[in-house]
Amino acid sequence: MSDQLSVRERRQWVVVSYDIPDDKRRTKVMKIIAGYGRRAQYSVFECELRPTDLRQLQERLRAVIDDTHDDLRFYPLCHECLAKATVMGKAILHRQRDYEVV
């Protein structure tokens, strides 16, 4: 097996944030994103996603949000940018662990 992952399998770090005024929609959005990453702050999630997972996440969210009132943002970070991230206080980066088959 090659050490190089195909583009389809390569994960990218994505920060997802949202500002949704409606409680019911906000809860739905939070639950959807929680299935793809870990909460970093109240309305901010850190996710490591394959391109297909990112598209699926965005499609699921698009079906729930109200374009006239809701604000969702996806900030992709390259591995070099992630290495430069600074966290302070009790903050930690929630990196997904690589799996090893034994």
PyMOL commands that set and color helices and strands:
alter all, ss='L'
color gray80, all
select helices_A, chain A and resi 23-34+51-62+79-83
alter helices_A, ss='H'
color red, helices_A
select strands_A, chain A and resi 12-19+37-41+44-49+71-77
alter strands_A, ss='S'
color yellow, strands_A
deselect
rebuild
show_as cartoon
